[in-house]
Amino acid sequence: MSYRFGLDEWFVVELARTVHDSEVVFHGFGSPCATVAMHLAKRTHAPSALLIEGAMYAVNPYPAFIPPTSNDHSLKQGAVYSMRFEEAFDMSVRGEVDHMFLSGIQIDSFGNTNVTAIGPMPTPKVKLGGGGGGCNMSATIRRLTLWTTNHRPGRCLVEKCDFVTDLGHSTREGTRLDLGYTGGGPQALITELGVFDFPEGRARLRALFPDVTRREVAEATGFDYQEAPDLGPLERPARSQIEHIRTIDPLSVRRSEFRPAELERTFPL
């Protein structure tokens, strides 16, 4: 019998691959895929990473499962320390947080993200939840990994964000260097169609899921982008990575981030 796995699992593997060993990693609220990815990295290729849970501020927890909400005491299980809210922000300002995961309902080619409002200010069509302290942290954290599971509909990757909540490499006010921000900005963007990097501060298509075409990506993306010279399919996960994901997330909370049609996509190993 062939062994198959889902897009949701491969997506988590791609997020986890952006985590380096021995770095301090943080994610924000309501981020099940990023949560699972951090724990996957910790239990596989990055055992010395220091994880900070986004809502509970627990340091290196070892939860028995990932709960449906990020504001759940189970995410503190096994933690070596429980930080205060302000400690995490102080660490980021001092440059002591290496890596953060961020998403957005809009993401532009510079990696700016929007989780604040859709439509022109001050009277937008839709008011969203906002970024909490994401803008502050995105300015000073060394590396950002962006992700979205809403690339295909064509409304997420846009030419210009209606509102910049979290900082990419450049805004209308100038670049990070112009504005004096010390963080390194986005280094990767993972979507349900493929993976982008930012070699010169703008998104570049680096790899595709094997069931996705270049044309599909182009039609779903609202900005112009370059393609990597070696553009091709993503490296398939190892079976051990898939098994780890199923152990870490037995409730399959990660699947809540995907549209039903995307969850039908499966791949053989």
C-alpha positions as protocol buffer text, in pm:
chain_id: "A"
residue {
  index: 1
  type: MET
  ca { x: 0 y: 0 z: 0 }
}
residue {
  index: 2
  type: SER
  ca { x: 137 y: 341 z: -94 }
}
residue {
  index: 3
  type: TYR
  ca { x: 197 y: 597 z: 181 }
}
residue {
  index: 4
  type: ARG
  ca { x: 24 y: 930 z: 117 }
}
residue {
  index: 5
  type: PHE
  ca { x: 26 y: 1264 z: 294 }
}
residue {
  index: 6
  type: GLY
  ca { x: -168 y: 1587 z: 256 }
}
residue {
  index: 7
  type: LEU
  ca { x: -88 y: 1938 z: 142 }
}
residue {
  index: 8
  type: ASP
  ca { x: -142 y: 2057 z: 499 }
}
residue {
  index: 9
  type: GLU
  ca { x: 141 y: 1833 z: 616 }
}
residue {
  index: 10
  type: TRP
  ca { x: 379 y: 1932 z: 336 }
}
residue {
  index: 11
  type: PHE
  ca { x: 296 y: 2299 z: 401 }
}
residue {
  index: 12
  type: VAL
  ca { x: 397 y: 2259 z: 767 }
}
residue {
  index: 13
  type: VAL
  ca { x: 722 y: 2091 z: 659 }
}
residue {
  index: 14
  type: GLU
  ca { x: 805 y: 2390 z: 438 }
}
residue {
  index: 15
  type: LEU
  ca { x: 745 y: 2628 z: 727 }
}
residue {
  index: 16
  type: ALA
  ca { x: 961 y: 2413 z: 954 }
}
residue {
  index: 17
  type: ARG
  ca { x: 1244 y: 2413 z: 701 }
}
residue {
  index: 18
  type: THR
  ca { x: 1285 y: 2787 z: 753 }
}
residue {
  index: 19
  type: VAL
  ca { x: 1375 y: 2734 z: 1121 }
}
residue {
  index: 20
  type: HIS
  ca { x: 1747 y: 2717 z: 1194 }
}
residue {
  index: 21
  type: ASP
  ca { x: 1902 y: 2535 z: 1485 }
}
residue {
  index: 22
  type: SER
  ca { x: 1996 y: 2738 z: 1794 }
}
residue {
  index: 23
  type: GLU
  ca { x: 1778 y: 3037 z: 1700 }
}
residue {
  index: 24
  type: VAL
  ca { x: 1501 y: 3200 z: 1906 }
}
residue {
  index: 25
  type: VAL
  ca { x: 1169 y: 3154 z: 1722 }
}
residue {
  index: 26
  type: PHE
  ca { x: 833 y: 3321 z: 1786 }
}
residue {
  index: 27
  type: HIS
  ca { x: 487 y: 3307 z: 1628 }
}
residue {
  index: 28
  type: GLY
  ca { x: 178 y: 3519 z: 1677 }
}
residue {
  index: 29
  type: PHE
  ca { x: -183 y: 3452 z: 1767 }
}
residue {
  index: 30
  type: GLY
  ca { x: -403 y: 3204 z: 1582 }
}
residue {
  index: 31
  type: SER
  ca { x: -121 y: 3036 z: 1390 }
}
residue {
  index: 32
  type: PRO
  ca { x: -175 y: 2658 z: 1398 }
}
residue {
  index: 33
  type: CYS
  ca { x: 46 y: 2579 z: 1098 }
}
residue {
  index: 34
  type: ALA
  ca { x: 332 y: 2788 z: 1236 }
}
residue {
  index: 35
  type: THR
  ca { x: 283 y: 2636 z: 1581 }
}
residue {
  index: 36
  type: VAL
  ca { x: 309 y: 2282 z: 1446 }
}
residue {
  index: 37
  type: ALA
  ca { x: 605 y: 2381 z: 1228 }
}
residue {
  index: 38
  type: MET
  ca { x: 801 y: 2519 z: 1522 }
}
residue {
  index: 39
  type: HIS
  ca { x: 753 y: 2198 z: 1719 }
}
residue {
  index: 40
  type: LEU
  ca { x: 837 y: 1989 z: 1414 }
}
residue {
  index: 41
  type: ALA
  ca { x: 1165 y: 2176 z: 1369 }
}
residue {
  index: 42
  type: LYS
  ca { x: 1245 y: 2143 z: 1740 }
}
residue {
  index: 43
  type: ARG
  ca { x: 1189 y: 1767 z: 1733 }
}
residue {
  index: 44
  type: THR
  ca { x: 1385 y: 1709 z: 1411 }
}
residue {
  index: 45
  type: HIS
  ca { x: 1655 y: 1930 z: 1257 }
}
residue {
  index: 46
  type: ALA
  ca { x: 1663 y: 2218 z: 1511 }
}
residue {
  index: 47
  type: PRO
  ca { x: 1679 y: 2060 z: 1858 }
}
residue {
  index: 48
  type: SER
  ca { x: 1861 y: 2359 z: 2007 }
}
residue {
  index: 49
  type: ALA
  ca { x: 1607 y: 2617 z: 1887 }
}
residue {
  index: 50
  type: LEU
  ca { x: 1434 y: 2814 z: 2161 }
}
residue {
  index: 51
  type: LEU
  ca { x: 1059 y: 2833 z: 2096 }
}
residue {
  index: 52
  type: ILE
  ca { x: 832 y: 3108 z: 2230 }
}
residue {
  index: 53
  type: GLU
  ca { x: 461 y: 3028 z: 2203 }
}
residue {
  index: 54
  type: GLY
  ca { x: 278 y: 3328 z: 2062 }
}
residue {
  index: 55
  type: ALA
  ca { x: -17 y: 3371 z: 2296 }
}
residue {
  index: 56
  type: MET
  ca { x: 105 y: 3197 z: 2611 }
}
residue {
  index: 57
  type: TYR
  ca { x: 469 y: 3315 z: 2590 }
}
residue {
  index: 58
  type: ALA
  ca { x: 583 y: 2973 z: 2709 }
}
residue {
  index: 59
  type: VAL
  ca { x: 949 y: 2895 z: 2643 }
}
residue {
  index: 60
  type: ASN
  ca { x: 1029 y: 2552 z: 2498 }
}
residue {
  index: 61
  type: PRO
  ca { x: 701 y: 2382 z: 2593 }
}
residue {
  index: 62
  type: TYR
  ca { x: 634 y: 2019 z: 2502 }
}
residue {
  index: 63
  type: PRO
  ca { x: 254 y: 1999 z: 2462 }
}
residue {
  index: 64
  type: ALA
  ca { x: 82 y: 1663 z: 2419 }
}
residue {
  index: 65
  type: PHE
  ca { x: -129 y: 1815 z: 2139 }
}
residue {
  index: 66
  type: ILE
  ca { x: -192 y: 2143 z: 1960 }
}
residue {
  index: 67
  type: PRO
  ca { x: -524 y: 2291 z: 2076 }
}
residue {
  index: 68
  type: PRO
  ca { x: -779 y: 2466 z: 1851 }
}
residue {
  index: 69
  type: THR
  ca { x: -690 y: 2803 z: 2006 }
}
residue {
  index: 70
  type: SER
  ca { x: -345 y: 2948 z: 2066 }
}
residue {
  index: 71
  type: ASN
  ca { x: -465 y: 3091 z: 2398 }
}
residue {
  index: 72
  type: ASP
  ca { x: -476 y: 2753 z: 2571 }
}
residue {
  index: 73
  type: HIS
  ca { x: -295 y: 2641 z: 2884 }
}
residue {
  index: 74
  type: SER
  ca { x: -200 y: 2310 z: 2722 }
}
residue {
  index: 75
  type: LEU
  ca { x: 60 y: 2502 z: 2519 }
}
residue {
  index: 76
  type: LYS
  ca { x: 249 y: 2569 z: 2844 }
}
residue {
  index: 77
  type: GLN
  ca { x: 295 y: 2200 z: 2919 }
}
residue {
  index: 78
  type: GLY
  ca { x: 658 y: 2117 z: 2985 }
}
residue {
  index: 79
  type: ALA
  ca { x: 775 y: 2478 z: 2941 }
}
residue {
  index: 80
  type: VAL
  ca { x: 1102 y: 2574 z: 3104 }
}
residue {
  index: 81
  type: TYR
  ca { x: 979 y: 2930 z: 3163 }
}
residue {
  index: 82
  type: SER
  ca { x: 663 y: 3135 z: 3121 }
}
residue {
  index: 83
  type: MET
  ca { x: 747 y: 3483 z: 2996 }
}
residue {
  index: 84
  type: ARG
  ca { x: 558 y: 3800 z: 3069 }
}
residue {
  index: 85
  type: PHE
  ca { x: 407 y: 3976 z: 2769 }
}
residue {
  index: 86
  type: GLU
  ca { x: 649 y: 4266 z: 2789 }
}
residue {
  index: 87
  type: GLU
  ca { x: 954 y: 4039 z: 2809 }
}
residue {
  index: 88
  type: ALA
  ca { x: 897 y: 3909 z: 2457 }
}
residue {
  index: 89
  type: PHE
  ca { x: 876 y: 4263 z: 2319 }
}
residue {
  index: 90
  type: ASP
  ca { x: 1184 y: 4372 z: 2511 }
}
residue {
  index: 91
  type: MET
  ca { x: 1374 y: 4078 z: 2364 }
}
residue {
  index: 92
  type: SER
  ca { x: 1271 y: 4170 z: 2011 }
}
residue {
  index: 93
  type: VAL
  ca { x: 1373 y: 4536 z: 2054 }
}
residue {
  index: 94
  type: ARG
  ca { x: 1716 y: 4422 z: 2177 }
}
residue {
  index: 95
  type: GLY
  ca { x: 1755 y: 4202 z: 1870 }
}
residue {
  index: 96
  type: GLU
  ca { x: 1740 y: 3881 z: 2072 }
}
residue {
  index: 97
  type: VAL
  ca { x: 1463 y: 3716 z: 1869 }
}
residue {
  index: 98
  type: ASP
  ca { x: 1602 y: 3559 z: 1555 }
}
residue {
  index: 99
  type: HIS
  ca { x: 1292 y: 3447 z: 1368 }
}
residue {
  index: 100
  type: MET
  ca { x: 917 y: 3516 z: 1362 }
}
residue {
  index: 101
  type: PHE
  ca { x: 628 y: 3373 z: 1161 }
}
residue {
  index: 102
  type: LEU
  ca { x: 376 y: 3621 z: 1021 }
}
residue {
  index: 103
  type: SER
  ca { x: 72 y: 3596 z: 795 }
}
residue {
  index: 104
  type: GLY
  ca { x: -169 y: 3847 z: 643 }
}
residue {
  index: 105
  type: ILE
  ca { x: -491 y: 3881 z: 452 }
}
residue {
  index: 106
  type: GLN
  ca { x: -284 y: 4089 z: 209 }
}
residue {
  index: 107
  type: ILE
  ca { x: 87 y: 4049 z: 133 }
}
residue {
  index: 108
  type: ASP
  ca { x: 274 y: 4260 z: -121 }
}
residue {
  index: 109
  type: SER
  ca { x: 592 y: 4198 z: -321 }
}
residue {
  index: 110
  type: PHE
  ca { x: 811 y: 4362 z: -53 }
}
residue {
  index: 111
  type: GLY
  ca { x: 669 y: 4135 z: 218 }
}
residue {
  index: 112
  type: ASN
  ca { x: 452 y: 4397 z: 387 }
}
residue {
  index: 113
  type: THR
  ca { x: 145 y: 4234 z: 541 }
}
residue {
  index: 114
  type: ASN
  ca { x: -202 y: 4361 z: 627 }
}
residue {
  index: 115
  type: VAL
  ca { x: -426 y: 4226 z: 902 }
}
residue {
  index: 116
  type: THR
  ca { x: -586 y: 4563 z: 986 }
}
residue {
  index: 117
  type: ALA
  ca { x: -838 y: 4671 z: 721 }
}
residue {
  index: 118
  type: ILE
  ca { x: -953 y: 4612 z: 363 }
}
residue {
  index: 119
  type: GLY
  ca { x: -1034 y: 4924 z: 164 }
}
residue {
  index: 120
  type: PRO
  ca { x: -921 y: 5287 z: 196 }
}
residue {
  index: 121
  type: MET
  ca { x: -876 y: 5446 z: 536 }
}
residue {
  index: 122
  type: PRO
  ca { x: -1035 y: 5598 z: 734 }
}
residue {
  index: 123
  type: THR
  ca { x: -1353 y: 5422 z: 620 }
}
residue {
  index: 124
  type: PRO
  ca { x: -1246 y: 5073 z: 506 }
}
residue {
  index: 125
  type: LYS
  ca { x: -1490 y: 4815 z: 376 }
}
residue {
  index: 126
  type: VAL
  ca { x: -1379 y: 4560 z: 635 }
}
residue {
  index: 127
  type: LYS
  ca { x: -1210 y: 4617 z: 972 }
}
residue {
  index: 128
  type: LEU
  ca { x: -990 y: 4325 z: 1075 }
}
residue {
  index: 129
  type: GLY
  ca { x: -844 y: 4224 z: 1409 }
}
residue {
  index: 130
  type: GLY
  ca { x: -515 y: 4408 z: 1377 }
}
residue {
  index: 131
  type: GLY
  ca { x: -162 y: 4291 z: 1437 }
}
residue {
  index: 132
  type: GLY
  ca { x: -124 y: 4331 z: 1811 }
}
residue {
  index: 133
  type: GLY
  ca { x: 245 y: 4402 z: 1851 }
}
residue {
  index: 134
  type: GLY
  ca { x: 342 y: 4246 z: 1520 }
}
residue {
  index: 135
  type: CYS
  ca { x: 449 y: 4576 z: 1366 }
}
residue {
  index: 136
  type: ASN
  ca { x: 688 y: 4651 z: 1651 }
}
residue {
  index: 137
  type: MET
  ca { x: 841 y: 4306 z: 1639 }
}
residue {
  index: 138
  type: SER
  ca { x: 861 y: 4288 z: 1260 }
}
residue {
  index: 139
  type: ALA
  ca { x: 1080 y: 4600 z: 1268 }
}
residue {
  index: 140
  type: THR
  ca { x: 1357 y: 4448 z: 1479 }
}
residue {
  index: 141
  type: ILE
  ca { x: 1346 y: 4067 z: 1454 }
}
residue {
  index: 142
  type: ARG
  ca { x: 1628 y: 3929 z: 1242 }
}
residue {
  index: 143
  type: ARG
  ca { x: 1430 y: 3707 z: 1002 }
}
residue {
  index: 144
  type: LEU
  ca { x: 1062 y: 3679 z: 911 }
}
residue {
  index: 145
  type: THR
  ca { x: 886 y: 3385 z: 748 }
}
residue {
  index: 146
  type: LEU
  ca { x: 554 y: 3482 z: 588 }
}
residue {
  index: 147
  type: TRP
  ca { x: 281 y: 3237 z: 503 }
}
residue {
  index: 148
  type: THR
  ca { x: -68 y: 3225 z: 358 }
}
residue {
  index: 149
  type: THR
  ca { x: -308 y: 2948 z: 260 }
}
residue {
  index: 150
  type: ASN
  ca { x: -518 y: 3190 z: 51 }
}
residue {
  index: 151
  type: HIS
  ca { x: -292 y: 3251 z: -248 }
}
residue {
  index: 152
  type: ARG
  ca { x: -502 y: 3070 z: -511 }
}
residue {
  index: 153
  type: PRO
  ca { x: -815 y: 3296 z: -497 }
}
residue {
  index: 154
  type: GLY
  ca { x: -604 y: 3591 z: -614 }
}
residue {
  index: 155
  type: ARG
  ca { x: -685 y: 3844 z: -342 }
}
residue {
  index: 156
  type: CYS
  ca { x: -399 y: 3785 z: -97 }
}
residue {
  index: 157
  type: LEU
  ca { x: -77 y: 3850 z: -289 }
}
residue {
  index: 158
  type: VAL
  ca { x: -141 y: 4206 z: -401 }
}
residue {
  index: 159
  type: GLU
  ca { x: 45 y: 4491 z: -568 }
}
residue {
  index: 160
  type: LYS
  ca { x: -16 y: 4719 z: -270 }
}
residue {
  index: 161
  type: CYS
  ca { x: -152 y: 4649 z: 78 }
}
residue {
  index: 162
  type: ASP
  ca { x: -449 y: 4865 z: 173 }
}
residue {
  index: 163
  type: PHE
  ca { x: -283 y: 4906 z: 513 }
}
residue {
  index: 164
  type: VAL
  ca { x: 66 y: 4802 z: 623 }
}
residue {
  index: 165
  type: THR
  ca { x: 37 y: 4625 z: 956 }
}
residue {
  index: 166
  type: ASP
  ca { x: 371 y: 4443 z: 963 }
}
residue {
  index: 167
  type: LEU
  ca { x: 682 y: 4565 z: 788 }
}
residue {
  index: 168
  type: GLY
  ca { x: 842 y: 4406 z: 485 }
}
residue {
  index: 169
  type: HIS
  ca { x: 1157 y: 4527 z: 313 }
}
residue {
  index: 170
  type: SER
  ca { x: 1022 y: 4860 z: 187 }
}
residue {
  index: 171
  type: THR
  ca { x: 716 y: 5082 z: 233 }
}
residue {
  index: 172
  type: ARG
  ca { x: 597 y: 5408 z: 80 }
}
residue {
  index: 173
  type: GLU
  ca { x: 796 y: 5585 z: 351 }
}
residue {
  index: 174
  type: GLY
  ca { x: 1123 y: 5414 z: 254 }
}
residue {
  index: 175
  type: THR
  ca { x: 1331 y: 5102 z: 304 }
}
residue {
  index: 176
  type: ARG
  ca { x: 1418 y: 4949 z: 638 }
}
residue {
  index: 177
  type: LEU
  ca { x: 1759 y: 5117 z: 616 }
}
residue {
  index: 178
  type: ASP
  ca { x: 1597 y: 5455 z: 541 }
}
residue {
  index: 179
  type: LEU
  ca { x: 1368 y: 5417 z: 841 }
}
residue {
  index: 180
  type: GLY
  ca { x: 1634 y: 5291 z: 1080 }
}
residue {
  index: 181
  type: TYR
  ca { x: 1483 y: 4951 z: 1147 }
}
residue {
  index: 182
  type: THR
  ca { x: 1731 y: 4686 z: 1250 }
}
residue {
  index: 183
  type: GLY
  ca { x: 1542 y: 4369 z: 1155 }
}
residue {
  index: 184
  type: GLY
  ca { x: 1626 y: 4171 z: 845 }
}
residue {
  index: 185
  type: GLY
  ca { x: 1273 y: 4151 z: 704 }
}
residue {
  index: 186
  type: PRO
  ca { x: 1103 y: 3861 z: 525 }
}
residue {
  index: 187
  type: GLN
  ca { x: 1325 y: 3582 z: 400 }
}
residue {
  index: 188
  type: ALA
  ca { x: 1058 y: 3339 z: 279 }
}
residue {
  index: 189
  type: LEU
  ca { x: 690 y: 3332 z: 182 }
}
residue {
  index: 190
  type: ILE
  ca { x: 517 y: 2994 z: 189 }
}
residue {
  index: 191
  type: THR
  ca { x: 180 y: 2955 z: 13 }
}
residue {
  index: 192
  type: GLU
  ca { x: -38 y: 2662 z: -87 }
}
residue {
  index: 193
  type: LEU
  ca { x: 101 y: 2701 z: -440 }
}
residue {
  index: 194
  type: GLY
  ca { x: 472 y: 2736 z: -378 }
}
residue {
  index: 195
  type: VAL
  ca { x: 759 y: 2909 z: -202 }
}
residue {
  index: 196
  type: PHE
  ca { x: 901 y: 3257 z: -260 }
}
residue {
  index: 197
  type: ASP
  ca { x: 1223 y: 3408 z: -130 }
}
residue {
  index: 198
  type: PHE
  ca { x: 1339 y: 3773 z: -116 }
}
residue {
  index: 199
  type: PRO
  ca { x: 1696 y: 3785 z: -252 }
}
residue {
  index: 200
  type: GLU
  ca { x: 1686 y: 4160 z: -327 }
}
residue {
  index: 201
  type: GLY
  ca { x: 1403 y: 4266 z: -100 }
}
residue {
  index: 202
  type: ARG
  ca { x: 1128 y: 4159 z: -343 }
}
residue {
  index: 203
  type: ALA
  ca { x: 945 y: 3830 z: -374 }
}
residue {
  index: 204
  type: ARG
  ca { x: 1095 y: 3575 z: -615 }
}
residue {
  index: 205
  type: LEU
  ca { x: 931 y: 3241 z: -695 }
}
residue {
  index: 206
  type: ARG
  ca { x: 1176 y: 2974 z: -584 }
}
residue {
  index: 207
  type: ALA
  ca { x: 983 y: 2642 z: -596 }
}
residue {
  index: 208
  type: LEU
  ca { x: 641 y: 2492 z: -670 }
}
residue {
  index: 209
  type: PHE
  ca { x: 433 y: 2214 z: -525 }
}
residue {
  index: 210
  type: PRO
  ca { x: 443 y: 1936 z: -787 }
}
residue {
  index: 211
  type: ASP
  ca { x: 71 y: 1962 z: -872 }
}
residue {
  index: 212
  type: VAL
  ca { x: 94 y: 2339 z: -940 }
}
residue {
  index: 213
  type: THR
  ca { x: 197 y: 2510 z: -1263 }
}
residue {
  index: 214
  type: ARG
  ca { x: 384 y: 2835 z: -1314 }
}
residue {
  index: 215
  type: ARG
  ca { x: 77 y: 2972 z: -1490 }
}
residue {
  index: 216
  type: GLU
  ca { x: -143 y: 2903 z: -1187 }
}
residue {
  index: 217
  type: VAL
  ca { x: 95 y: 3099 z: -967 }
}
residue {
  index: 218
  type: ALA
  ca { x: 110 y: 3389 z: -1212 }
}
residue {
  index: 219
  type: GLU
  ca { x: -269 y: 3409 z: -1241 }
}
residue {
  index: 220
  type: ALA
  ca { x: -313 y: 3411 z: -862 }
}
residue {
  index: 221
  type: THR
  ca { x: -42 y: 3670 z: -789 }
}
residue {
  index: 222
  type: GLY
  ca { x: -123 y: 4040 z: -805 }
}
residue {
  index: 223
  type: PHE
  ca { x: 235 y: 4163 z: -846 }
}
residue {
  index: 224
  type: ASP
  ca { x: 516 y: 4099 z: -1090 }
}
residue {
  index: 225
  type: TYR
  ca { x: 791 y: 3870 z: -967 }
}
residue {
  index: 226
  type: GLN
  ca { x: 1109 y: 3707 z: -1088 }
}
residue {
  index: 227
  type: GLU
  ca { x: 1162 y: 3332 z: -1102 }
}
residue {
  index: 228
  type: ALA
  ca { x: 1467 y: 3159 z: -956 }
}
residue {
  index: 229
  type: PRO
  ca { x: 1699 y: 3019 z: -1227 }
}
residue {
  index: 230
  type: ASP
  ca { x: 1660 y: 2670 z: -1079 }
}
residue {
  index: 231
  type: LEU
  ca { x: 1283 y: 2694 z: -1029 }
}
residue {
  index: 232
  type: GLY
  ca { x: 1138 y: 2348 z: -989 }
}
residue {
  index: 233
  type: PRO
  ca { x: 934 y: 2126 z: -758 }
}
residue {
  index: 234
  type: LEU
  ca { x: 981 y: 2133 z: -383 }
}
residue {
  index: 235
  type: GLU
  ca { x: 1179 y: 1861 z: -211 }
}
residue {
  index: 236
  type: ARG
  ca { x: 937 y: 1601 z: -77 }
}
residue {
  index: 237
  type: PRO
  ca { x: 912 y: 1553 z: 299 }
}
residue {
  index: 238
  type: ALA
  ca { x: 1057 y: 1251 z: 472 }
}
residue {
  index: 239
  type: ARG
  ca { x: 813 y: 1000 z: 613 }
}
residue {
  index: 240
  type: SER
  ca { x: 952 y: 1070 z: 961 }
}
residue {
  index: 241
  type: GLN
  ca { x: 854 y: 1438 z: 926 }
}
residue {
  index: 242
  type: ILE
  ca { x: 496 y: 1345 z: 839 }
}
residue {
  index: 243
  type: GLU
  ca { x: 480 y: 1105 z: 1134 }
}
residue {
  index: 244
  type: HIS
  ca { x: 609 y: 1377 z: 1366 }
}
residue {
  index: 245
  type: ILE
  ca { x: 339 y: 1617 z: 1245 }
}
residue {
  index: 246
  type: ARG
  ca { x: 66 y: 1361 z: 1313 }
}
residue {
  index: 247
  type: THR
  ca { x: 205 y: 1306 z: 1662 }
}
residue {
  index: 248
  type: ILE
  ca { x: 241 y: 1676 z: 1741 }
}
residue {
  index: 249
  type: ASP
  ca { x: -105 y: 1765 z: 1601 }
}
residue {
  index: 250
  type: PRO
  ca { x: -331 y: 1461 z: 1654 }
}
residue {
  index: 251
  type: LEU
  ca { x: -640 y: 1685 z: 1638 }
}
residue {
  index: 252
  type: SER
  ca { x: -530 y: 1807 z: 1291 }
}
residue {
  index: 253
  type: VAL
  ca { x: -578 y: 2170 z: 1394 }
}
residue {
  index: 254
  type: ARG
  ca { x: -341 y: 2270 z: 1113 }
}
residue {
  index: 255
  type: ARG
  ca { x: -611 y: 2176 z: 860 }
}
residue {
  index: 256
  type: SER
  ca { x: -835 y: 2459 z: 983 }
}
residue {
  index: 257
  type: GLU
  ca { x: -622 y: 2708 z: 786 }
}
residue {
  index: 258
  type: PHE
  ca { x: -699 y: 2553 z: 446 }
}
residue {
  index: 259
  type: ARG
  ca { x: -990 y: 2566 z: 204 }
}
residue {
  index: 260
  type: PRO
  ca { x: -1165 y: 2228 z: 159 }
}
residue {
  index: 261
  type: ALA
  ca { x: -1045 y: 2189 z: -200 }
}
residue {
  index: 262
  type: GLU
  ca { x: -682 y: 2229 z: -92 }
}
residue {
  index: 263
  type: LEU
  ca { x: -722 y: 1955 z: 168 }
}
residue {
  index: 264
  type: GLU
  ca { x: -808 y: 1712 z: -111 }
}
residue {
  index: 265
  type: ARG
  ca { x: -457 y: 1745 z: -249 }
}
residue {
  index: 266
  type: THR
  ca { x: -249 y: 1443 z: -146 }
}
residue {
  index: 267
  type: PHE
  ca { x: 92 y: 1314 z: -251 }
}
residue {
  index: 268
  type: PRO
  ca { x: 267 y: 976 z: -248 }
}
residue {
  index: 269
  type: LEU
  ca { x: 591 y: 901 z: -71 }
}
